[in-house]
Amino acid sequence: MRAGVASTRIQSFDPSNLACRFAGEVKDFRIGDWIPEKEARHMDRFIHLGLVAAIQAVQDSGLPTGEALGGELATRIGVNIGRASADCR
C-alpha cells in the first residue's frame, strides 16, 4: 500500500447501506497545500484529488510549464479525464 493510503473500514461517510465497508482512503489530505481554500470550497473532494494527481503527474513528467512551455509542444499535450463513481456522502 502506498504511503498515505490505507485499506481500512470507511471513515469519511456511513457505509452501513453498502455491501462493501472498506476502501482505500487518502488520510491527512489538505487541498490548501495545493490551491487556495476559497477556490477549493467550490469543488467536491474527488475534484481535489484529481487536480492534485494531475499537478503531481505534470511535475513528475519533467515537462516544462508556464512560460517555459512554448509553441508546438503546447499543442501536442492533452489531458483525458473520466469519472466512473459517485460521491457517497
Backbone atoms as SQL, in Angstrom:
CREATE TABLE atoms (id INTEGER PRIMARY KEY, chain TEXT, resi INTEGER, resn TEXT, atom TEXT, x REAL, y REAL, z REAL);
INSERT INTO atoms VALUES
  (1, 'A', 1, 'MET', 'N', 0.851, -1.174, 0.000),
  (2, 'A', 1, 'MET', 'CA', 0.000, 0.000, 0.000),
  (3, 'A', 1, 'MET', 'C', 0.894, 1.233, 0.000),
  (4, 'A', 2, 'ARG', 'N', 0.502, 2.247, -0.737),
  (5, 'A', 2, 'ARG', 'CA', 1.292, 3.476, -0.833),
  (6, 'A', 2, 'ARG', 'C', 1.180, 4.291, 0.450),
  (7, 'A', 3, 'ALA', 'N', 2.204, 5.080, 0.723),
  (8, 'A', 3, 'ALA', 'CA', 2.199, 5.949, 1.891),
  (9, 'A', 3, 'ALA', 'C', 1.029, 6.914, 1.805),
  (10, 'A', 4, 'GLY', 'N', 0.295, 7.060, 2.903),
  (11, 'A', 4, 'GLY', 'CA', -0.825, 7.997, 2.941),
  (12, 'A', 4, 'GLY', 'C', -2.150, 7.373, 2.553),
  (13, 'A', 5, 'VAL', 'N', -2.141, 6.140, 2.051),
  (14, 'A', 5, 'VAL', 'CA', -3.381, 5.464, 1.676),
  (15, 'A', 5, 'VAL', 'C', -3.458, 4.160, 2.464),
  (16, 'A', 6, 'ALA', 'N', -4.555, 3.958, 3.163),
  (17, 'A', 6, 'ALA', 'CA', -4.704, 2.761, 3.974),
  (18, 'A', 6, 'ALA', 'C', -6.009, 2.058, 3.620),
  (19, 'A', 7, 'SER', 'N', -5.967, 0.739, 3.491),
  (20, 'A', 7, 'SER', 'CA', -7.177, -0.041, 3.254),
  (21, 'A', 7, 'SER', 'C', -7.766, -0.381, 4.608),
  (22, 'A', 8, 'THR', 'N', -8.782, 0.346, 4.996),
  (23, 'A', 8, 'THR', 'CA', -9.399, 0.170, 6.309),
  (24, 'A', 8, 'THR', 'C', -10.906, 0.335, 6.184),
  (25, 'A', 9, 'ARG', 'N', -11.586, 0.217, 7.303),
  (26, 'A', 9, 'ARG', 'CA', -13.018, 0.493, 7.310),
  (27, 'A', 9, 'ARG', 'C', -13.225, 1.956, 6.937),
  (28, 'A', 10, 'ILE', 'N', -14.251, 2.205, 6.164),
  (29, 'A', 10, 'ILE', 'CA', -14.537, 3.555, 5.672),
  (30, 'A', 10, 'ILE', 'C', -14.871, 4.473, 6.842),
  (31, 'A', 11, 'GLN', 'N', -14.194, 5.618, 6.892),
  (32, 'A', 11, 'GLN', 'CA', -14.387, 6.583, 7.969),
  (33, 'A', 11, 'GLN', 'C', -15.033, 7.885, 7.495),
  (34, 'A', 12, 'SER', 'N', -14.931, 8.214, 6.209),
  (35, 'A', 12, 'SER', 'CA', -15.357, 9.532, 5.735),
  (36, 'A', 12, 'SER', 'C', -16.860, 9.660, 5.526),
  (37, 'A', 13, 'PHE', 'N', -17.590, 8.550, 5.552),
  (38, 'A', 13, 'PHE', 'CA', -19.050, 8.573, 5.474),
  (39, 'A', 13, 'PHE', 'C', -19.585, 7.267, 6.049),
  (40, 'A', 14, 'ASP', 'N', -20.884, 7.182, 6.274),
  (41, 'A', 14, 'ASP', 'CA', -21.512, 5.985, 6.835),
  (42, 'A', 14, 'ASP', 'C', -21.757, 4.964, 5.730),
  (43, 'A', 15, 'PRO', 'N', -21.018, 3.842, 5.737),
  (44, 'A', 15, 'PRO', 'CA', -21.159, 2.852, 4.671),
  (45, 'A', 15, 'PRO', 'C', -22.177, 1.749, 4.998),
  (46, 'A', 16, 'SER', 'N', -22.995, 1.928, 6.031),
  (47, 'A', 16, 'SER', 'CA', -23.864, 0.844, 6.503),
  (48, 'A', 16, 'SER', 'C', -24.837, 0.331, 5.432),
  (49, 'A', 17, 'ASN', 'N', -25.204, 1.151, 4.457),
  (50, 'A', 17, 'ASN', 'CA', -26.122, 0.678, 3.422),
  (51, 'A', 17, 'ASN', 'C', -25.389, 0.106, 2.203),
  (52, 'A', 18, 'LEU', 'N', -24.086, -0.065, 2.299),
  (53, 'A', 18, 'LEU', 'CA', -23.285, -0.616, 1.206),
  (54, 'A', 18, 'LEU', 'C', -22.840, -2.038, 1.524),
  (55, 'A', 19, 'ALA', 'N', -22.681, -2.859, 0.506),
  (56, 'A', 19, 'ALA', 'CA', -22.208, -4.230, 0.708),
  (57, 'A', 19, 'ALA', 'C', -20.742, -4.257, 1.134),
  (58, 'A', 20, 'CYS', 'N', -19.942, -3.346, 0.606),
  (59, 'A', 20, 'CYS', 'CA', -18.518, -3.278, 0.937),
  (60, 'A', 20, 'CYS', 'C', -18.293, -2.116, 1.890),
  (61, 'A', 21, 'ARG', 'N', -17.620, -2.391, 2.999),
  (62, 'A', 21, 'ARG', 'CA', -17.428, -1.344, 4.010),
  (63, 'A', 21, 'ARG', 'C', -15.958, -1.009, 4.261),
  (64, 'A', 22, 'PHE', 'N', -15.089, -1.388, 3.341),
  (65, 'A', 22, 'PHE', 'CA', -13.686, -0.999, 3.454),
  (66, 'A', 22, 'PHE', 'C', -13.237, -0.443, 2.110),
  (67, 'A', 23, 'ALA', 'N', -12.224, 0.414, 2.171),
  (68, 'A', 23, 'ALA', 'CA', -11.741, 1.066, 0.951),
  (69, 'A', 23, 'ALA', 'C', -10.375, 1.674, 1.217),
  (70, 'A', 24, 'GLY', 'N', -9.739, 2.114, 0.179),
  (71, 'A', 24, 'GLY', 'CA', -8.503, 2.878, 0.317),
  (72, 'A', 24, 'GLY', 'C', -8.880, 4.341, 0.455),
  (73, 'A', 25, 'GLU', 'N', -8.611, 4.939, 1.582),
  (74, 'A', 25, 'GLU', 'CA', -8.924, 6.349, 1.799),
  (75, 'A', 25, 'GLU', 'C', -7.632, 7.143, 1.924),
  (76, 'A', 26, 'VAL', 'N', -7.631, 8.343, 1.387),
  (77, 'A', 26, 'VAL', 'CA', -6.475, 9.219, 1.488),
  (78, 'A', 26, 'VAL', 'C', -6.598, 9.986, 2.803),
  (79, 'A', 27, 'LYS', 'N', -5.659, 9.761, 3.694),
  (80, 'A', 27, 'LYS', 'CA', -5.678, 10.405, 5.011),
  (81, 'A', 27, 'LYS', 'C', -4.821, 11.666, 5.000),
  (82, 'A', 28, 'ASP', 'N', -5.155, 12.613, 5.844),
  (83, 'A', 28, 'ASP', 'CA', -4.361, 13.837, 6.045),
  (84, 'A', 28, 'ASP', 'C', -4.142, 14.622, 4.753),
  (85, 'A', 29, 'PHE', 'N', -5.116, 14.615, 3.861),
  (86, 'A', 29, 'PHE', 'CA', -5.029, 15.362, 2.613),
  (87, 'A', 29, 'PHE', 'C', -5.542, 16.775, 2.857),
  (88, 'A', 30, 'ARG', 'N', -4.722, 17.768, 2.517),
  (89, 'A', 30, 'ARG', 'CA', -5.110, 19.171, 2.688),
  (90, 'A', 30, 'ARG', 'C', -5.016, 19.871, 1.340),
  (91, 'A', 31, 'ILE', 'N', -6.159, 20.162, 0.745),
  (92, 'A', 31, 'ILE', 'CA', -6.176, 20.805, -0.572),
  (93, 'A', 31, 'ILE', 'C', -5.544, 22.190, -0.502),
  (94, 'A', 32, 'GLY', 'N', -5.587, 22.824, 0.656),
  (95, 'A', 32, 'GLY', 'CA', -4.986, 24.145, 0.821),
  (96, 'A', 32, 'GLY', 'C', -3.483, 24.160, 0.592),
  (97, 'A', 33, 'ASP', 'N', -2.865, 22.982, 0.615),
  (98, 'A', 33, 'ASP', 'CA', -1.437, 22.889, 0.293),
  (99, 'A', 33, 'ASP', 'C', -1.197, 23.043, -1.211),
  (100, 'A', 34, 'TRP', 'N', -2.270, 22.960, -2.005),
  (101, 'A', 34, 'TRP', 'CA', -2.138, 22.956, -3.458),
  (102, 'A', 34, 'TRP', 'C', -2.818, 24.130, -4.139),
  (103, 'A', 35, 'ILE', 'N', -4.007, 24.483, -3.674),
  (104, 'A', 35, 'ILE', 'CA', -4.746, 25.616, -4.251),
  (105, 'A', 35, 'ILE', 'C', -5.370, 26.415, -3.112),
  (106, 'A', 36, 'PRO', 'N', -5.759, 27.657, -3.372),
  (107, 'A', 36, 'PRO', 'CA', -6.383, 28.455, -2.311),
  (108, 'A', 36, 'PRO', 'C', -7.676, 27.810, -1.791),
  (109, 'A', 37, 'GLU', 'N', -7.859, 27.837, -0.474),
  (110, 'A', 37, 'GLU', 'CA', -9.042, 27.255, 0.160),
  (111, 'A', 37, 'GLU', 'C', -10.328, 27.849, -0.416),
  (112, 'A', 38, 'LYS', 'N', -10.309, 29.129, -0.722),
  (113, 'A', 38, 'LYS', 'CA', -11.500, 29.786, -1.254),
  (114, 'A', 38, 'LYS', 'C', -11.939, 29.143, -2.575),
  (115, 'A', 39, 'GLU', 'N', -10.983, 28.824, -3.440),
  (116, 'A', 39, 'GLU', 'CA', -11.295, 28.124, -4.693),
  (117, 'A', 39, 'GLU', 'C', -11.792, 26.712, -4.418),
  (118, 'A', 40, 'ALA', 'N', -11.158, 26.039, -3.480),
  (119, 'A', 40, 'ALA', 'CA', -11.474, 24.646, -3.185),
  (120, 'A', 40, 'ALA', 'C', -12.906, 24.468, -2.681),
  (121, 'A', 41, 'ARG', 'N', -13.453, 25.477, -2.033),
  (122, 'A', 41, 'ARG', 'CA', -14.825, 25.366, -1.491),
  (123, 'A', 41, 'ARG', 'C', -15.868, 25.166, -2.586),
  (124, 'A', 42, 'HIS', 'N', -15.535, 25.470, -3.811),
  (125, 'A', 42, 'HIS', 'CA', -16.480, 25.331, -4.923),
  (126, 'A', 42, 'HIS', 'C', -16.365, 23.976, -5.619),
  (127, 'A', 43, 'MET', 'N', -15.562, 23.065, -5.046),
  (128, 'A', 43, 'MET', 'CA', -15.307, 21.771, -5.678),
  (129, 'A', 43, 'MET', 'C', -15.558, 20.641, -4.677),
  (130, 'A', 44, 'ASP', 'N', -15.912, 19.459, -5.201),
  (131, 'A', 44, 'ASP', 'CA', -16.034, 18.261, -4.374),
  (132, 'A', 44, 'ASP', 'C', -14.652, 17.662, -4.141),
  (133, 'A', 45, 'ARG', 'N', -14.580, 16.762, -3.178),
  (134, 'A', 45, 'ARG', 'CA', -13.305, 16.132, -2.821),
  (135, 'A', 45, 'ARG', 'C', -12.694, 15.369, -4.006),
  (136, 'A', 46, 'PHE', 'N', -13.517, 14.705, -4.804),
  (137, 'A', 46, 'PHE', 'CA', -12.954, 13.945, -5.921),
  (138, 'A', 46, 'PHE', 'C', -12.247, 14.873, -6.906),
  (139, 'A', 47, 'ILE', 'N', -12.727, 16.111, -7.028),
  (140, 'A', 47, 'ILE', 'CA', -12.049, 17.093, -7.882),
  (141, 'A', 47, 'ILE', 'C', -10.712, 17.468, -7.255),
  (142, 'A', 48, 'HIS', 'N', -10.689, 17.664, -5.931),
  (143, 'A', 48, 'HIS', 'CA', -9.443, 17.983, -5.234),
  (144, 'A', 48, 'HIS', 'C', -8.400, 16.903, -5.506),
  (145, 'A', 49, 'LEU', 'N', -8.790, 15.641, -5.329),
  (146, 'A', 49, 'LEU', 'CA', -7.846, 14.538, -5.502),
  (147, 'A', 49, 'LEU', 'C', -7.367, 14.445, -6.951),
  (148, 'A', 50, 'GLY', 'N', -8.273, 14.602, -7.907),
  (149, 'A', 50, 'GLY', 'CA', -7.903, 14.547, -9.321),
  (150, 'A', 50, 'GLY', 'C', -6.994, 15.691, -9.720),
  (151, 'A', 51, 'LEU', 'N', -7.290, 16.878, -9.205),
  (152, 'A', 51, 'LEU', 'CA', -6.490, 18.056, -9.514),
  (153, 'A', 51, 'LEU', 'C', -5.058, 17.890, -9.008),
  (154, 'A', 52, 'VAL', 'N', -4.917, 17.424, -7.780),
  (155, 'A', 52, 'VAL', 'CA', -3.578, 17.230, -7.216),
  (156, 'A', 52, 'VAL', 'C', -2.852, 16.094, -7.943),
  (157, 'A', 53, 'ALA', 'N', -3.573, 15.048, -8.318),
  (158, 'A', 53, 'ALA', 'CA', -2.939, 13.969, -9.095),
  (159, 'A', 53, 'ALA', 'C', -2.412, 14.498, -10.422),
  (160, 'A', 54, 'ALA', 'N', -3.170, 15.374, -11.068),
  (161, 'A', 54, 'ALA', 'CA', -2.723, 15.960, -12.333),
  (162, 'A', 54, 'ALA', 'C', -1.508, 16.861, -12.125),
  (163, 'A', 55, 'ILE', 'N', -1.523, 17.669, -11.077),
  (164, 'A', 55, 'ILE', 'CA', -0.383, 18.538, -10.765),
  (165, 'A', 55, 'ILE', 'C', 0.872, 17.695, -10.541),
  (166, 'A', 56, 'GLN', 'N', 0.726, 16.628, -9.753),
  (167, 'A', 56, 'GLN', 'CA', 1.869, 15.770, -9.471),
  (168, 'A', 56, 'GLN', 'C', 2.352, 15.042, -10.725),
  (169, 'A', 57, 'ALA', 'N', 1.435, 14.643, -11.593),
  (170, 'A', 57, 'ALA', 'CA', 1.823, 13.962, -12.839),
  (171, 'A', 57, 'ALA', 'C', 2.651, 14.877, -13.731),
  (172, 'A', 58, 'VAL', 'N', 2.232, 16.139, -13.847),
  (173, 'A', 58, 'VAL', 'CA', 2.995, 17.095, -14.659),
  (174, 'A', 58, 'VAL', 'C', 4.366, 17.332, -14.037),
  (175, 'A', 59, 'GLN', 'N', 4.422, 17.480, -12.714),
  (176, 'A', 59, 'GLN', 'CA', 5.706, 17.678, -12.043),
  (177, 'A', 59, 'GLN', 'C', 6.615, 16.471, -12.263),
  (178, 'A', 60, 'ASP', 'N', 6.066, 15.263, -12.116),
  (179, 'A', 60, 'ASP', 'CA', 6.854, 14.040, -12.281),
  (180, 'A', 60, 'ASP', 'C', 7.325, 13.841, -13.718),
  (181, 'A', 61, 'SER', 'N', 6.561, 14.357, -14.681),
  (182, 'A', 61, 'SER', 'CA', 6.891, 14.144, -16.097),
  (183, 'A', 61, 'SER', 'C', 8.141, 14.901, -16.535),
  (184, 'A', 62, 'GLY', 'N', 8.441, 15.987, -15.828),
  (185, 'A', 62, 'GLY', 'CA', 9.571, 16.802, -16.228),
  (186, 'A', 62, 'GLY', 'C', 9.261, 17.739, -17.389),
  (187, 'A', 63, 'LEU', 'N', 8.001, 17.789, -17.807),
  (188, 'A', 63, 'LEU', 'CA', 7.613, 18.695, -18.892),
  (189, 'A', 63, 'LEU', 'C', 7.739, 20.146, -18.443),
  (190, 'A', 64, 'PRO', 'N', 8.080, 21.026, -19.359),
  (191, 'A', 64, 'PRO', 'CA', 8.098, 22.445, -19.000),
  (192, 'A', 64, 'PRO', 'C', 6.667, 22.938, -18.760),
  (193, 'A', 65, 'THR', 'N', 6.529, 23.948, -17.942),
  (194, 'A', 65, 'THR', 'CA', 5.211, 24.515, -17.641),
  (195, 'A', 65, 'THR', 'C', 5.260, 26.031, -17.765),
  (196, 'A', 66, 'GLY', 'N', 4.102, 26.655, -17.768),
  (197, 'A', 66, 'GLY', 'CA', 4.021, 28.111, -17.803),
  (198, 'A', 66, 'GLY', 'C', 4.694, 28.690, -19.024),
  (199, 'A', 67, 'GLU', 'N', 5.474, 29.720, -18.818),
  (200, 'A', 67, 'GLU', 'CA', 6.159, 30.407, -19.915),
  (201, 'A', 67, 'GLU', 'C', 7.191, 29.517, -20.612),
  (202, 'A', 68, 'ALA', 'N', 7.718, 28.528, -19.896),
  (203, 'A', 68, 'ALA', 'CA', 8.718, 27.630, -20.481),
  (204, 'A', 68, 'ALA', 'C', 8.106, 26.662, -21.497),
  (205, 'A', 69, 'LEU', 'N', 6.789, 26.482, -21.439),
  (206, 'A', 69, 'LEU', 'CA', 6.101, 25.596, -22.381),
  (207, 'A', 69, 'LEU', 'C', 5.701, 26.409, -23.599),
  (208, 'A', 70, 'GLY', 'N', 6.417, 26.210, -24.668),
  (209, 'A', 70, 'GLY', 'CA', 6.171, 27.054, -25.834),
  (210, 'A', 70, 'GLY', 'C', 5.598, 26.319, -27.017),
  (211, 'A', 71, 'GLY', 'N', 5.054, 27.098, -27.919),
  (212, 'A', 71, 'GLY', 'CA', 4.607, 26.739, -29.254),
  (213, 'A', 71, 'GLY', 'C', 4.131, 25.338, -29.509),
  (214, 'A', 72, 'GLU', 'N', 4.895, 24.613, -30.312),
  (215, 'A', 72, 'GLU', 'CA', 4.469, 23.307, -30.797),
  (216, 'A', 72, 'GLU', 'C', 4.243, 22.308, -29.674),
  (217, 'A', 73, 'LEU', 'N', 5.120, 22.281, -28.696),
  (218, 'A', 73, 'LEU', 'CA', 4.965, 21.334, -27.593),
  (219, 'A', 73, 'LEU', 'C', 3.631, 21.548, -26.880),
  (220, 'A', 74, 'ALA', 'N', 3.235, 22.790, -26.690),
  (221, 'A', 74, 'ALA', 'CA', 1.972, 23.095, -26.013),
  (222, 'A', 74, 'ALA', 'C', 0.778, 22.543, -26.778),
  (223, 'A', 75, 'THR', 'N', 0.854, 22.480, -28.092),
  (224, 'A', 75, 'THR', 'CA', -0.261, 21.965, -28.888),
  (225, 'A', 75, 'THR', 'C', -0.264, 20.447, -28.984),
  (226, 'A', 76, 'ARG', 'N', 0.788, 19.809, -28.505),
  (227, 'A', 76, 'ARG', 'CA', 0.897, 18.350, -28.587),
  (228, 'A', 76, 'ARG', 'C', 0.605, 17.660, -27.263),
  (229, 'A', 77, 'ILE', 'N', 0.260, 18.411, -26.248),
  (230, 'A', 77, 'ILE', 'CA', -0.013, 17.844, -24.922),
  (231, 'A', 77, 'ILE', 'C', -1.505, 17.936, -24.652),
  (232, 'A', 78, 'GLY', 'N', -2.084, 16.858, -24.144),
  (233, 'A', 78, 'GLY', 'CA', -3.510, 16.856, -23.831),
  (234, 'A', 78, 'GLY', 'C', -3.786, 16.073, -22.563),
  (235, 'A', 79, 'VAL', 'N', -4.989, 16.212, -22.073),
  (236, 'A', 79, 'VAL', 'CA', -5.416, 15.509, -20.864),
  (237, 'A', 79, 'VAL', 'C', -6.784, 14.904, -21.141),
  (238, 'A', 80, 'ASN', 'N', -6.964, 13.671, -20.708),
  (239, 'A', 80, 'ASN', 'CA', -8.250, 12.999, -20.811),
  (240, 'A', 80, 'ASN', 'C', -8.678, 12.612, -19.408),
  (241, 'A', 81, 'ILE', 'N', -9.812, 13.118, -18.971),
  (242, 'A', 81, 'ILE', 'CA', -10.283, 12.856, -17.616),
  (243, 'A', 81, 'ILE', 'C', -11.625, 12.145, -17.682),
  (244, 'A', 82, 'GLY', 'N', -11.765, 11.079, -16.909),
  (245, 'A', 82, 'GLY', 'CA', -13.033, 10.361, -16.833),
  (246, 'A', 82, 'GLY', 'C', -13.367, 10.054, -15.379),
  (247, 'A', 83, 'ARG', 'N', -14.631, 9.837, -15.141),
  (248, 'A', 83, 'ARG', 'CA', -15.079, 9.538, -13.782),
  (249, 'A', 83, 'ARG', 'C', -16.128, 8.460, -13.854),
  (250, 'A', 84, 'ALA', 'N', -15.976, 7.429, -13.047),
  (251, 'A', 84, 'ALA', 'CA', -16.930, 6.319, -13.064),
  (252, 'A', 84, 'ALA', 'C', -17.447, 6.005, -11.668),
  (253, 'A', 85, 'SER', 'N', -17.507, 7.001, -10.807),
  (254, 'A', 85, 'SER', 'CA', -18.018, 6.773, -9.464),
  (255, 'A', 85, 'SER', 'C', -18.841, 7.963, -9.021),
  (256, 'A', 86, 'ALA', 'N', -19.584, 7.779, -7.958),
  (257, 'A', 86, 'ALA', 'CA', -20.441, 8.846, -7.445),
  (258, 'A', 86, 'ALA', 'C', -19.972, 9.235, -6.049),
  (259, 'A', 87, 'ASP', 'N', -20.227, 10.440, -5.676),
  (260, 'A', 87, 'ASP', 'CA', -19.921, 10.910, -4.323),
  (261, 'A', 87, 'ASP', 'C', -20.851, 10.180, -3.363),
  (262, 'A', 88, 'CYS', 'N', -20.305, 9.555, -2.364),
  (263, 'A', 88, 'CYS', 'CA', -21.107, 8.719, -1.461),
  (264, 'A', 88, 'CYS', 'C', -21.570, 9.442, -0.200),
  (265, 'A', 89, 'ARG', 'N', -21.319, 10.762, -0.136),
  (266, 'A', 89, 'ARG', 'CA', -21.735, 11.473, 1.077),
  (267, 'A', 89, 'ARG', 'C', -23.213, 11.678, 1.111);
